[in-house]
Amino acid sequence: MEEDLEKKTILIVDDEKTIVDMLVYNLQKEGYNTLEANDGEEAVNVALEKKPDLVLLDIMLPKMDGLAVCKRIRQTLNIPILMISAKDEEIDKILGLELGADDYITKPFSVRELMARVKANLRKAEITGKASEEKESENKADANMIVVGDLSLDLNKFEVKVRGEVMDLTLREFEVIKYLANQPGQVVTRETLLEKVWGYEYYGDIRTVDVTVRRIREKIEKDTSNPKILITKRGVGYYIASK
């Protein structure tokens, strides 16, 4: 019984029974507990009542689509949400700041890749959660800060400021900025960011990095077409300008 309590619980939201059955079988085989929902309204109710550790959420759902479900869940729960999309071009919407999805995968997908994504997102959430608890328990008088030019990060509060103004970044965006700000002026490849921030070594789409960087720029840059803080090294990756 104790082992069962330690298992991570995954909520599967899809209206296709064959996909739900396949995911339930494979997730349980990997040692996860599973919950199921077949429409958007049920998904929100189950998520808020049962508080799973991660949600696998299809976009095309009856009653309420996956994008609306993601937004509703994110308002209450800070858990990884992995969107499942049949349309590859939906990435901008899926990873949009107004929704707060952590990741996406497109149909058809391999079970092996999906399991790698689930594991990586759960691991990242666990590490981040522990770090947050440790920061709170330390209760230091002096904030743990990174300052680079106009950019300042308060690692205790998970807060980013540009020229003194607080920016409303998601946790994933904060982690990207933090990783780059720890090595200002040094170009970091998309693959490295995918591995270090998202936790992927082999699986993962580098467009996830590009979309997240673009969203960050929309918040921290005065002119996104001529960024001064988060810079692109064409063909290589990104870096924080070391002013």
N, C-alpha and C positions, 0 to 999 in steps of 0.2 A: 504493500500500500504506500509506503513512504516513497518508493521509486516512482509510482504513478503521480504523486503530488509534485515531484520534481520535473516531470515531463513538461515540455512546452506544448501549448495548445494552439492549433492553427484553425482559423475560421475560413472555410471554403465557400465562396459565394459564386454560384453559376447556375443557370437554369437548364443546362444540358446534363442529364443524369449520367450519361456515359463518362463525361469529363469528371464530374463529382466523384463517381465510383472509382475511377482510375486514380484520382488524387488522394482519396481516402485510403485506398489500398497501399499506395506507395509511401505516403506520409506515415501511416501507422507502422509499416514495415521498417521505416527509419527510426521509429521510437517516439513519434509525436502523438499526442491526443488530437482528435479532430472534432470540429463542429461544422454544421452545414446550414446553408440558407439558399433558397432557390429564387428569391426575388429581392429587390432593393429594400423594401420596407422591413422584411423579415431580417435582412442582413444588419440593418441599423439596430433593431430590437435585440437580436442575439449578441451583437458586439457590445452594446452598452450594458446588457445584463450579465453576460458571462466574462467579459473583459479578457479576450484571448491575447496571446503573446504576439501574434502576427495575423494579418488578413490577406488571403489570396482573393482578389476581387476582379471579376469580369466586368468589362465596360457595358456590354449590351445585356440589360436585365429588364424584366417586367416590373411595372409599378413605379420604379425609381431607378434611373441609370447609375452605373458604377461611379461616374464622376460626382454625382450628387451624394451618393452614399459615402464616398471618400471624404467629401467635405463635411458631412454630418458627423462621421466618426471622429475625424480629426479635431473637431471643436471640443470634444470631451476626452478622448484617449490619445496618449502619446505613444503609439505602438507602430511598428513598421507596417506599411500597407504596400503590397506588391500588386500592381494592376496587370490584368491579363487583357490584351487587346488583339483583335483580328486585323487591325489596321496599323501598319507600321508608322504611318505619318501622324498618328495621334500623339506622338511623344511630347510635343509642345504642350498639349492640353494636360496629358497625364502627369507630367512633372511640373505643371504650373504651380506657381506659388499660392494661388488662391485655393488650390486643392490640398496640397501637402502630401502627395504620394511620394514614397521613398524610392520606388523602383518600378520598372515595367518589364514585361516579357510578351512577345508576340506569338500568336498561334500561326502555324503549328509549332509546338516547342517540344524539346526532348525532356523526358523525365529527369535525366541526369542534370541537365542545365537548371531546371526548375529547383531541384533539391539543393544545388549549389547556391542558387540565389537565396533560397529560404534560409539556409544555414548561415550565409554571410550576413544577411540582414538581422537575424537573431543574435549573432555574435556581436555585431556592431552595436545593437541596441543594449545588450548586456554590458559591454565595456563602457559605453557612454553613461548608462544608468549608474554603474558603480563609481565612475569618475565624478558624476554629479553629487552622489551621496558623500563621497570623500571630501569634496570641496565644501559642502554644507557643514559637515562635522568638524572640519578644521577651524571654521569661523575665524579666519585670520583678520587682523585689523588692516593690514596692507593688502590691497587687491593684487592678484596675480595678473600682470599686464604684459601685453606685447604692443609696442608702439613703433609704427613705421610711417614716417611722413604724416599725412593727414589722417591716417588710419590708426585706430587704437582698439585693442581687444581686451576685454575683461574676462579672463578664463574662469573666474569664480561665478560670474553671473551669466556666462555664455552670451555676452553682449558685445556688439560691434558699433563703434562710433566713427563717423567721418566728419572731421572738423568740429567735433564736439556734439554732433547730432546723432542720436541713437537710430540705427538702421534695423528695420523689422525683417531679420533673416530667419529662415528655418534652421533647424539643427544641422541638417546636411550642408547647407550653405555656410554656416558658421565653421563646420569642420574643414571645408575646402579653404576658406580664408585663413583659418588657423594654420593649416599645413603649409600653405604658401608663405604666410607672414613669418613663420619660424625660420625661413631661409630667404629673406628678401633679396631680390636681384638674381636669384638662381632659377633658371628655367626648369620646370617640372613637366614631364611628359603626361599626356592624357592617360596612358597606360599605368603610370606610377600613381596618379591620383585615383584611378579606378581601383587599384590594389590597396592603397593606403587609406583612402577615405571610405570607399564602398566595401572594401574587404574582398574584392574579386581578384583572383590570380589569373585564371584562364577565361572564365565566363564573364560576360559583360559587354556592353556596347559603349564605345567611346563617345557616341553622341549624347549619352547620358551626361557626361562631363561637360560637353559643349553647351547643352541646354541649361545646365545648372549655372555655368559661368555666365551665360547670357542673362539669366535671371538675376544673378548677383549684381551684374553691371547696371541693370535697370534700376537698382536701388542705390548703389553707392557712387555711380559716376554722374557727373553733370551732363556729359555728352557721350552717349554710348558708342557713337561712331568714332570718337577720338578719346578712348579711355586713358586716364592718367594714373590710375591706381592698380587695376588688374589688367595686365598687358598680355597680348598674344605674341608669341614668337612663332611666326608662320611656319607651319610644317613640323613644329616640334612640340610646343605645349604652352604653358602659361607661367607667369611670375608676377610677384608684387613689386612695384617700382620702389627702389630703395633711395628715397629722397634724403 
